[in-house]
Amino acid sequence: MAVSVTYRWIHRVWYEGAASGLLLLPLSGLYWLILRLRKLLYRYGILSASKAEVPVIVVGNITAGGTGKTPTVIWLVSELRSKGYTPGIVSRGYGGRKSGSSMRVDIYSDAAVVGDEPVLLARRGCCPVVVDANRVRAASMLVDDGVDVIVADDGLQHLQLERDFEICVIDGSRGLGNLRLLPSGPLREMPQRLKSVDQILINGEGDFPDSISFELLASDANRLNGSLARPLQEFSGTTVHAVAGIGNPSRFFDLLRSHNIQIIEHSFPDHTVLTEADLNFSDPFEVFMTEKDAVKLNRNLPDKFWFVPVELSMDPAMSSALIEKIELCLQGCGEMR
């Protein structure tokens, strides 16, 4: 209950203009000062950035919470592979308890150790994944593994690793919220930062210059124990428990409702480590969750537990134009190196 109340309060402050958020403005001012100081330290060489031996593409956002960044990374590495590249992914591994060194992630890695998103990226990205808070060190390990392009997951604010192409993903339904910095607003950086990125992608619809929109689509629900996959349309008219420990749970809930599924909502903070006890509800309804939540659970669960994978869908003309733009950058980077 406390989690739900906190989530609703944050949502009201960040996206509905609740006045109580003004109490946090002094902290936002302090956050702005830290941002400015950090950028000045890099500008004048007091802190130094390092260039990887291969091109680096950053996929990130300037807001806290989910924007569709992880499906974007999965889509991007798939597109790069189709063009003949050998991509690898570097991630901070948020929520894991790994040691202070680079760690390779595979489909069998423990999400409690390396983080939930890296495990999902390894399972769906079909490419090398390395986690480390020190992305420069992680990038070096990927180069040793033979990749020729690195995709940095959620690295827009990580200035230590130089980048050749920046993609910023924005949640079209929430935009930039109240346009205030953390914690009185959702912004990690000021909106002017969008002018310096190479491409803005909008999850849904949004009014941002030169942006490209995409959708996250789902067609099936898969049992966690792997015994069955069923089209979502077969659940139409039924009631299920919908569990989401992601940045924007409402997007998952709305996706299920779009298939005429009646849901009982259960929101958890992003990266929450769910347990089977969290999902034992006192009724016989099926339990649906996001794929990111599913990677943190034991697959040996009863048949009523399902996860719903999503796929990024973009207009083919826009997709081709973006990949061509990225390829031109990668070719130019290769010539410079």
N, C-alpha and C positions, 0 to 999 in steps of 0.2 A: 504494500500500500504506500509506504514512504517513497519508494522508487517512482511509483506512478504519479504521486503528488509533486515530487521534485521535477519530473519530466514535464508535467503540464505547466508548472510555474515557469520553467526555463522557456518553454515554447511560447507562453504568453508574453514574456519579457522580450524575447528575441524577434518574434514574428507577429505579435499582435499589439505591440506598443504598450504593454502594461507599465504603469508609472513606477512600480516598485523597483524596476531595474535601474532607475536613476541613482539609487543608493550605491550601486556598484561603479558609477562613473569615475570616482577617484582611482579605483584599481585599474580601470581601462586607461586612464592617463598614465599610470605607472607602466603599464604594458607597452603603451606607445613609446615612452622614453627608452625602454629596454630595446624595442625594435630599432629605434633610430640609432642608439649607441652601437648596437651590433652591426648594423649596416655600415656605419662610419668606420668601425674597426676593420671591416673587410675592405672598404674603399681605400683606406690609407695603409693597408698592408700589415696592420698590427695582428690581425687574424688572416691566415692565408687559405686560399682555395686551391684544390688540386684537380688536375685534368686526368681523366682516365685514358688508357691507351686506345680505347675504342669510343665511338660516339655514344653520348648519353641522352636519352629522352626522359624527361620528367613528366609524370602524370600526377597532378595534385589538385588542391583547391585552396581557396583563401577563406573558407568558412569551416567552423567546427561541425562535426556531424557528417552523416552519410550524404554523398552526392551521386553515387554510382561509379566511383573511381575504380574499385576492384574489377567490376565487369568490363570497364574500359581498358584496363591493363590486359585482361584476358583476351579481349577482342584485338588489341593492338599487336600482341606477340603472335597471335594467329595470322594476322595480316602480314606481318614481317616474315614469318616462316614461309608463307605462300609466295613471297617475292624472292626467296632464296637466302634470306638472312638466317643467322643462328643467334637468336636473342636470348638474353638472360635477364632475370628480374632481381633487383636489390630492394629489400624492405627493412624497415626498422624492427619489425617483429613485435608490434605493440601488444601488450598483454601477456607476453611470454616471460619466462623466468630464466632464459638462457644466460650463459656466462658472458663476460665482456670480451668476446672474440667472435669472429665470423663463423657462421654455422650453415652448412648446406641443408636444404629442406627437400624432402621427397614426400610421396603420397602416404607414407607410413609414419611421418614425423608426428610427435605429440604436440598438439596445439597449445597445451599448457606450458610447454617448454619454449617453442619458437613463435607462438602467436597464432591466432585463428586465420587471419588473412593470408599469411605465407603458405599455410597448408592448403588452403583453397586455391591459391595461385599455382602451387605445385601440381595439384590434382587436375585443374582445368587448363592451366597454361601450357603443359607439356613441354617445359623448358627448364633449364637450371634456375634455381631460386636460392639466394643467399640472404640471411638475416644478420644484421649488425647495426647497432646505433651509430657506429662509425661507417658511413656509407662508402667512404673512400677505400677503406680496408675491404669491405664487401665487394666493391667493384673490382678490386685487384684479384680477388679469388675467382670471380666470374671470368675475368680475362684468362687466368690460368686454366680455367675449365674449357676454354676455346670459343667463347662467345665473340661475335663481331659487332654487337650493338647491345647496350644496356638500357633497360627500362626501369627507372627508379619509381617505385610505388610510394606515393605521398611524400615527395621530396622537394616540393616547391619552396619551402622555407629553410631547407637544409643547404646553406650557402657554401659549406665546406667542399662539396663535390660540384665542380663546374659542369654545366650542361650545354648541349648543342641545340635542343629543341624543348620548348615548354608547352605542355597542354594543361589548361585549367578546366576542371569539370565543375559545373554549377547545377544545383538542384533547381529546375525550373519552377517547381511548385512553391519553393520557399525563397528563391533568389538570394539576396544578400541581407535579408532580414531588416533590422532597424538601422543598418549601416554603422553600427558601433562596434568598436573593438572588444575583444574578450576582457572581462567576463560580462559586461553589461550588454554585449551584443555578440553575434556569432563570428565576427571577422577575426581572422588570424593576421591579416594585413589590410591596409587601407584599399578602397576600391580602385584607386589609381594604379595599383599593381597590375590590373587586367590589361592596361595599355602596353605592357612590356612582354606579355606572354605571346607565343607564336600562334596558338590556336585556343579558342574558347569552345568547349563542348557543353551543350545544355541537355540535361536529363529531363526531357519533356519539352515545354515551350517557354521561351523567355525572350526579353527584348534587350539583347546585347549585340553591339556592332560586330559584324563579320563572324558571328557564331554559327555553329552547326548543331542541329538538334538530333537527338537519338531517343529511342525508347528501350525499356527493359521489358522483354516479353517472356512469358512462361507458358508452356503447353502441357507439362506433365507434373505429377507428384510422384516421388520415389520413396519407397520405404527405407528407413535407416538401415534395416538389416539386409537390404539388397534383394529381397525376395520378390518384389513386384514394382512395376511402374504403371501408373494409370493416368489417362488424360484428365486434366482438371475438369473438363466438361462433365465427366461422369460423377463429379461431386456436386454438381449444380443442384440447388435446393436443399442441400444438407447443412447441418450445423457442425462446425469444428472449432477447436481451440487454436488460435493463431498466436504463436510465440515469436517475438522478434527482439533480439539483443543487438540492434544495429543503430546507426546514427539517425535514421528517419524511419521508425517503425510504421508510421502511417502509410508509407509507400507500399510496404508489403501487405498491409491490411487492405488497401485499396485494390491491389492487384488481385487478391482473392475475391473481393466483392465484385470485381469486373467479370468474374466467371460465375456470378450468381451464387456464391457460397456464403452462407450466413456464418459470421465469426464471433467468437468470444475473445476479446483482445487481451493480450498479456505483453506489456512493454517492459523491457529491461534496458539498462544503460548499455551503450556500445561496448562490445568486447566482454560482456558478462560471461563468466564461465558457468554455464548451466549444468545442472545435475539432473538425474532422473527424478529426484525428489521434487525439483521445481516443476516437473511436468506431470506429476501424478495428481490429476484432478478427479474429484469424486463423482464422475459420471462416465458413461461409455463412449463419449464423443471422440472422434479421431483428433490427433494433435499434429498441426502443421507448423513448420518452422522454416526459417531461411537456411540456405545452404551453408552460410557462414556460421550459423549456430550449430548446424549438424556436425561440422568437423570437430567440435569440441566434445561430442558425446560418444559413448560406447555404441558401436554399431549393433551389438547383440541385444537389441531391444524388441519388445513385442510389436506385432504387426500394425498397431494403431499409430505408430510414430512415423511421420512423413516429413521430407524436406522438398522444397520447391526450387529447382535451379532456374536461373534467368539467363537470357541471352541478349546481348546488345544488338539492336536493329537500327540501321542508319540508311538514309536514302543512298542507293548505289552510286549516283553521280557525285554526291557529297563525299562519300567514303573514298571513291577513287581519287577525287581531287586532294583530299587530305593525305592519303598515302603517297601520292605523287609529290606533294609538297615536302613530306618527311624524307622521301627518297632523295630528292634534290639536295636537301640539307645533309643527309648522310654521305652522299657522294662528294659534296664539297668538303665535309669534315675529313673524309678519307684522303683527299688530295692534300689537305693542309697538314695531316699527320705524316 
